């Protein structure tokens, strides 16, 4: 009888220990899932395409960003409206006068479009760099992405180099690297001048890399304006 009681006591103890272990494991998994969800939310849902200006240009040179181009609306950061779903389209579907539609966000069907100004309110001529970085790309969606930058009416389309021959895709300038899509210098930006920018982002359906494998993919980008370029490689 004594041995039987001891066996039952051990069985109950092991059962309770197992329950506690399962509860702790479930709690840890719940915390892990919560952290992952939070990170993904911040990176993708909360991560709009942003345009930022470094302190040197704004503080020392009196250069600033503006959605309207007015000297009273100076800021160092701009944010676009997001698109939660983007299907592939052709560049021919994007309006020819897209840079003249309006300022701020003017997204269309399956593309992001944002127009803003860089304003030199200082007293000296400056040079600056503008750069668009790829923060993250899921399912290699960056293989078929297109970024059009229209500065003062002059447009350039950027794309990742072809995986077939390593050359630029037709009608494009190739990305600088896997993490830097655009890197250009603007020279001789005169006092009391404004540069009008329109940035358009879409998935190019005519790109050979635009395949079903990209379905469900996501990409996060941001744009920086700096006085000096720092190589991030």
SEKEKOL-635340 format. One line per field, with one value per residue: x, z, y of N, C-alpha, C in turn. Coordinates in steps of 0.02 Angstrom, whole numbers. Last residue first. Example, Ala and Ser with C-alpha at 12.3 -4.5 7.8 and 13.67 -1.06 7.14 Angstrom:
n_px	c(642  660)
n_pz	c(354  390)
n_py	c(-112  -284)
ca_px	c(684  615)
ca_pz	c(357  390)
ca_py	c(-53  -225)
c_px	c(645  660)
c_pz	c(394  390)
c_py	c(2  -165)
***
This chain:
n_px	c(1456  1421  1505  1425  1424  1361  1234  1089  935  864  725  687  584  540  429  365  267  157  239  355  332  276  388  487  604  582  463  337  287  369  298  350  361  421  447  488  550  617  719  738  841  906  1069  1089  1182  1295  1239  1186  1223  1146  1094  978  983  1077  1084  1147  1189  1138  1032  1047  928  831  799  810  922  1102  1176  1182  1117  1013  972  997  996  852  826  762  740  731  681  662  584  651  671  599  636  565  602  534  563  606  687  624  566  618  547  569  691  737  791  872  883  924  994  1079  1191  1234  1315  1266  1294  1221  1122  969  865  832  728  654  483  383  274  253  170  162  39  -88  -164  -68  -34  17  77  145  66  9  51  176  227  146  122  102  48  84  80  206  261  136  123  78  -1  6  -68  -58  32  39  95  260  338  487  591  624  544  457  362  401  437  351  341  258  335  510  670  810  958  1052  1176  1169  1042  1022  1143  1166  1059  983  816  712  565  494  362  315  298  196  200  347  409  306  261  373  385  264  278  388  329  228  302  365  256  211  319  313  188  214  311  233  140  223  271  153  122  232  208  89  141  233  144  68  170  208  89  81  195  158  49  115  196  96  41)
n_pz	c(-2361  -2351  -2367  -2356  -2430  -2356  -2336  -2388  -2382  -2407  -2404  -2392  -2403  -2404  -2475  -2496  -2575  -2623  -2767  -2829  -2903  -3021  -3074  -3142  -3210  -3329  -3319  -3344  -3223  -3093  -2959  -2908  -2859  -2882  -2825  -2876  -2821  -2857  -2774  -2769  -2703  -2618  -2682  -2786  -2796  -2852  -2877  -2809  -2835  -2793  -2784  -2755  -2683  -2585  -2572  -2681  -2771  -2861  -2996  -3164  -3253  -3396  -3520  -3470  -3330  -3345  -3330  -3292  -3365  -3276  -3184  -3212  -3069  -3015  -3072  -3101  -3213  -3209  -3278  -3248  -3172  -3051  -3053  -3024  -3013  -2995  -2971  -2974  -2940  -2960  -2854  -2736  -2696  -2627  -2515  -2450  -2403  -2320  -2356  -2478  -2496  -2596  -2581  -2630  -2575  -2623  -2615  -2618  -2601  -2466  -2383  -2376  -2417  -2533  -2522  -2604  -2605  -2675  -2706  -2736  -2764  -2788  -2873  -2885  -2934  -2848  -2730  -2690  -2554  -2608  -2746  -2910  -3049  -3101  -3110  -3205  -3341  -3383  -3268  -3298  -3391  -3434  -3342  -3290  -3134  -3005  -2856  -2688  -2537  -2457  -2468  -2366  -2388  -2329  -2236  -2201  -2104  -2078  -2142  -2175  -2227  -2270  -2400  -2494  -2543  -2489  -2418  -2394  -2311  -2318  -2271  -2194  -2163  -2030  -2019  -2136  -2162  -2037  -2017  -2168  -2200  -2269  -2306  -2302  -2320  -2157  -2056  -1997  -2073  -2065  -1940  -1845  -1873  -1849  -1710  -1664  -1701  -1620  -1493  -1498  -1508  -1382  -1294  -1330  -1292  -1154  -1127  -1162  -1065  -949  -973  -979  -847  -777  -824  -774  -639  -630  -666  -565  -456  -490  -486  -352  -294  -344  -281  -146  -141  -167  -57  40  0)
n_py	c(2529  2659  2808  2957  3116  3266  3313  3218  3144  2982  2874  2698  2549  2382  2262  2096  1965  1904  1848  1814  1702  1740  1874  1978  1968  2037  2167  2207  2253  2326  2401  2569  2736  2899  3059  3218  3375  3529  3638  3812  3947  4031  3988  3838  3703  3633  3463  3319  3151  2993  2835  2707  2585  2487  2350  2300  2452  2546  2492  2559  2647  2588  2534  2367  2346  2338  2171  2040  1944  1898  1985  2159  2270  2359  2528  2692  2823  2997  3155  3325  3411  3422  3256  3108  2942  2785  2623  2460  2287  2160  2130  2156  2040  1929  1898  2060  2174  2326  2448  2520  2698  2830  2992  3138  3266  3436  3593  3767  3941  4036  4073  3973  3900  3792  3651  3522  3465  3330  3196  3026  2876  2703  2602  2544  2684  2811  2943  3069  3163  3322  3409  3355  3334  3339  3214  3154  3164  3035  2910  2741  2644  2621  2538  2421  2328  2213  2278  2304  2355  2464  2609  2759  2926  2977  3105  3198  3302  3430  3580  3734  3824  3946  3937  3812  3688  3592  3504  3524  3530  3646  3730  3798  3752  3710  3643  3566  3501  3438  3350  3282  3237  3105  3025  2860  2756  2692  2573  2506  2389  2360  2382  2370  2240  2163  2187  2132  1997  1963  1981  1885  1767  1772  1763  1637  1559  1580  1521  1388  1358  1370  1268  1155  1157  1134  1005  933  944  871  746  722  715  603  507  513  469  339  285  299  212  91  79  62  -60)
ca_px	c(1477  1394  1499  1465  1406  1417  1284  1146  972  903  766  686  633  541  492  361  330  163  175  355  371  230  357  420  604  586  528  376  263  365  325  301  384  369  471  433  560  554  720  698  819  838  1026  1097  1114  1280  1291  1159  1243  1162  1143  993  951  1072  1052  1088  1206  1208  1044  1046  994  843  773  798  860  1040  1170  1211  1182  1035  1006  970  1025  906  805  813  710  776  666  705  560  643  696  592  647  574  600  559  540  561  710  666  524  656  533  546  653  722  798  827  908  868  1004  1016  1179  1206  1308  1285  1281  1276  1154  1032  849  893  732  713  536  404  307  261  195  171  104  -29  -176  -118  -29  -35  60  128  121  1  -17  139  263  137  129  162  35  95  17  163  278  186  96  126  4  31  -63  -54  -11  59  41  209  313  423  566  680  546  518  344  373  491  351  392  228  286  443  619  758  922  983  1167  1226  1066  968  1112  1214  1063  1029  871  743  617  511  420  301  356  210  138  307  448  346  216  346  439  279  224  393  388  211  257  405  299  166  300  372  198  162  328  291  118  184  318  190  76  222  269  89  87  257  197  36  132  257  114  30  192  218  40  63  228  141  0)
ca_pz	c(-2374  -2300  -2396  -2317  -2437  -2378  -2363  -2344  -2413  -2366  -2443  -2365  -2430  -2363  -2478  -2468  -2557  -2550  -2733  -2792  -2841  -2966  -3079  -3113  -3143  -3332  -3297  -3402  -3249  -3166  -2981  -2931  -2846  -2900  -2821  -2874  -2830  -2851  -2816  -2749  -2756  -2638  -2630  -2771  -2776  -2866  -2869  -2838  -2805  -2840  -2752  -2789  -2748  -2605  -2518  -2657  -2739  -2842  -2925  -3115  -3223  -3326  -3503  -3525  -3365  -3324  -3359  -3247  -3390  -3333  -3158  -3235  -3131  -3000  -3062  -3072  -3184  -3215  -3246  -3278  -3238  -3093  -3019  -3070  -2981  -3040  -2935  -3011  -2919  -3011  -2920  -2762  -2734  -2683  -2576  -2438  -2460  -2318  -2287  -2470  -2470  -2576  -2581  -2613  -2601  -2578  -2649  -2584  -2646  -2506  -2420  -2351  -2388  -2506  -2527  -2564  -2624  -2622  -2732  -2684  -2794  -2739  -2870  -2885  -2931  -2896  -2753  -2741  -2580  -2557  -2701  -2847  -3024  -3098  -3067  -3135  -3302  -3406  -3305  -3253  -3356  -3479  -3337  -3338  -3188  -3056  -2910  -2750  -2588  -2425  -2507  -2385  -2373  -2380  -2239  -2235  -2118  -2094  -2101  -2173  -2211  -2202  -2352  -2460  -2573  -2528  -2464  -2389  -2352  -2285  -2324  -2199  -2230  -2052  -1968  -2109  -2214  -2065  -1977  -2111  -2215  -2214  -2336  -2272  -2356  -2219  -2089  -1972  -2068  -2126  -2001  -1848  -1877  -1917  -1755  -1653  -1729  -1693  -1513  -1488  -1563  -1443  -1292  -1338  -1363  -1191  -1112  -1198  -1136  -958  -964  -1038  -903  -766  -835  -847  -665  -614  -705  -634  -458  -484  -548  -404  -278  -362  -354  -171  -127  -213  -122  44  0)
ca_py	c(2460  2613  2741  2910  3045  3224  3359  3231  3199  3029  2921  2766  2596  2443  2299  2163  1999  1907  1857  1877  1694  1724  1808  1985  1940  1963  2144  2186  2189  2326  2337  2519  2668  2851  2991  3169  3303  3492  3578  3754  3901  4049  4017  3909  3720  3703  3514  3380  3214  3046  2879  2769  2588  2557  2388  2264  2389  2550  2506  2504  2651  2605  2600  2414  2329  2373  2237  2090  1967  1859  1926  2096  2243  2312  2458  2648  2763  2939  3091  3274  3391  3481  3316  3165  3007  2842  2687  2518  2353  2188  2111  2209  2085  1959  1860  1992  2148  2254  2425  2464  2635  2787  2919  3105  3199  3385  3528  3705  3885  4010  4126  4001  3965  3824  3724  3539  3512  3376  3256  3077  2937  2757  2636  2501  2612  2788  2874  3063  3097  3273  3396  3390  3321  3402  3261  3136  3226  3071  2972  2798  2658  2657  2608  2444  2370  2236  2230  2331  2303  2399  2565  2692  2881  2966  3036  3193  3235  3386  3520  3694  3755  3942  3945  3877  3731  3646  3477  3553  3496  3607  3694  3823  3780  3750  3690  3608  3542  3485  3411  3280  3282  3142  3067  2924  2781  2726  2600  2573  2427  2362  2384  2431  2297  2166  2205  2202  2037  1959  2021  1956  1786  1773  1823  1694  1562  1601  1592  1425  1355  1414  1336  1174  1163  1197  1060  938  972  943  776  728  766  669  518  530  535  387  286  334  283  114  87  119  0)
c_px	c(1523  1415  1478  1453  1454  1393  1344  1195  1028  933  800  735  632  599  486  430  317  227  184  290  370  266  312  382  536  584  529  446  302  347  314  338  330  398  412  465  493  567  655  709  778  812  958  1050  1115  1206  1262  1210  1212  1183  1166  1045  974  1044  1044  1050  1141  1231  1118  1060  996  916  785  767  847  980  1106  1209  1215  1106  1032  1008  995  932  866  784  766  740  718  698  602  626  693  615  644  583  614  552  570  537  669  693  565  613  563  526  635  682  785  838  853  896  940  1022  1108  1197  1276  1280  1305  1255  1213  1060  911  875  797  725  596  460  322  301  196  198  103  37  -110  -130  -84  -28  6  115  97  63  -33  69  228  172  125  175  100  87  23  96  233  200  152  89  54  38  -41  -49  -3  8  59  150  257  403  497  657  607  512  403  359  465  406  395  279  259  397  552  712  870  948  1097  1213  1120  995  1060  1183  1112  1036  917  802  646  566  435  367  340  265  151  244  404  381  254  300  413  333  239  340  395  268  239  363  338  207  256  357  258  172  278  311  175  161  282  237  111  176  263  150  85  205  222  87  99  223  164  53  140  216  97  50  178  173  43)
c_pz	c(-2320  -2311  -2341  -2344  -2395  -2383  -2390  -2378  -2364  -2409  -2396  -2406  -2391  -2387  -2436  -2474  -2531  -2528  -2657  -2753  -2798  -2900  -3019  -3123  -3108  -3263  -3299  -3383  -3308  -3193  -3056  -2947  -2868  -2892  -2834  -2875  -2832  -2868  -2804  -2799  -2726  -2696  -2659  -2716  -2748  -2854  -2882  -2824  -2845  -2802  -2803  -2749  -2788  -2676  -2534  -2604  -2718  -2812  -2911  -3044  -3166  -3311  -3432  -3500  -3417  -3364  -3336  -3273  -3346  -3355  -3214  -3206  -3148  -3066  -3045  -3061  -3162  -3181  -3261  -3241  -3273  -3165  -3068  -3032  -3034  -2998  -2986  -2967  -2964  -2994  -2975  -2832  -2764  -2727  -2638  -2504  -2446  -2380  -2281  -2401  -2467  -2558  -2561  -2627  -2585  -2615  -2599  -2634  -2613  -2549  -2463  -2397  -2361  -2483  -2496  -2576  -2577  -2648  -2675  -2713  -2740  -2776  -2815  -2893  -2939  -2886  -2803  -2773  -2633  -2589  -2645  -2805  -2961  -3070  -3061  -3087  -3227  -3364  -3323  -3292  -3309  -3448  -3380  -3327  -3237  -3110  -2962  -2801  -2653  -2475  -2477  -2433  -2401  -2351  -2291  -2238  -2150  -2109  -2121  -2124  -2204  -2181  -2280  -2407  -2542  -2566  -2512  -2439  -2343  -2336  -2290  -2261  -2241  -2118  -1994  -2062  -2184  -2117  -2006  -2079  -2155  -2237  -2280  -2310  -2330  -2254  -2156  -2010  -2045  -2120  -2063  -1915  -1885  -1925  -1826  -1701  -1722  -1726  -1589  -1510  -1559  -1503  -1357  -1339  -1377  -1266  -1151  -1188  -1178  -1032  -976  -1033  -966  -824  -828  -863  -741  -642  -693  -678  -529  -489  -547  -470  -331  -349  -377  -247  -154  -204  -173  -24  0)
c_py	c(2435  2541  2692  2840  3002  3152  3320  3279  3218  3083  2970  2808  2661  2486  2363  2196  2069  1943  1854  1889  1756  1715  1796  1919  1947  1930  2067  2163  2163  2257  2332  2454  2619  2781  2944  3100  3267  3418  3541  3698  3844  4007  4037  3933  3791  3721  3584  3436  3272  3109  2930  2808  2649  2560  2463  2303  2354  2483  2507  2529  2601  2616  2622  2479  2384  2348  2271  2161  2020  1879  1882  2036  2175  2283  2416  2578  2716  2881  3038  3208  3338  3462  3374  3227  3060  2905  2742  2580  2406  2258  2144  2193  2142  2005  1893  1961  2076  2235  2350  2436  2583  2719  2884  3030  3177  3319  3480  3646  3821  3951  4102  4054  4000  3894  3749  3613  3508  3420  3304  3135  2992  2817  2689  2539  2575  2714  2858  2994  3101  3205  3350  3377  3362  3394  3328  3184  3213  3133  3009  2862  2719  2675  2651  2517  2385  2276  2257  2275  2335  2342  2495  2660  2812  2927  3031  3119  3239  3314  3479  3635  3709  3870  3939  3879  3800  3689  3530  3518  3531  3575  3650  3795  3810  3786  3737  3662  3590  3531  3462  3350  3284  3184  3109  2959  2851  2743  2630  2607  2498  2405  2394  2437  2363  2225  2213  2227  2112  2002  2022  2001  1861  1795  1829  1759  1622  1607  1619  1501  1395  1417  1386  1246  1187  1210  1127  997  983  978  851  762  778  725  586  546  558  458  337  340  324  188  114  132  63)
***
